[in-house]
Amino acid sequence: MTTTTKTNRRLTPGTLVVSYADGEPGQIVRVCTLRRNGIDAWSYLVQTATGREVWDASALFVPQPA
C-alpha cells in the first residue's frame, strides 16, 4: 500500500480532488462508505461541476499547488 493510498482514506470535507479516470475535478462532500476498521474511507461523495458522484478512494488524488 502506498502513502498516497493511505492519505486518500482520511480526506476531510472540502478537500479538492481529481479523478484518475477522466481528470475531472471535484470537492469532497463527505465519506460515503467506511472500511471495516470504521475509520478509513472506502468511497467519498464528491461534488463535481455536473453534480454529485460517489468516487472510490483509490480512484482519486489530491492535486499539489504549482
JOHUZI-V889405 format. One record per backbone hydrogen bond with DSSP energy under -0.5 kcal/mol. NH is the residue of the N-H (numbers start at 0). CO is the residue of the C=O. If there is no record, write none. Layout:
# JOHUZI-V889405
nh: <NH;NH>
co: <CO;CO>
This chain:
# JOHUZI-V889405
nh: <5;6;7;8;8;9;10;13;14;16;17;18;19;20;22;25;26;27;28;29;31;32;34;37;40;41;42;43;44;45;45;46;47;47;50;52;54;54;56;58;59;60;62>
co: <1;2;3;4;5;6;7;27;11;25;60;23;58;58;18;16;46;14;44;44;42;42;39;34;8;32;32;54;29;43;52;26;45;50;47;45;43;52;41;55;56;17;60>
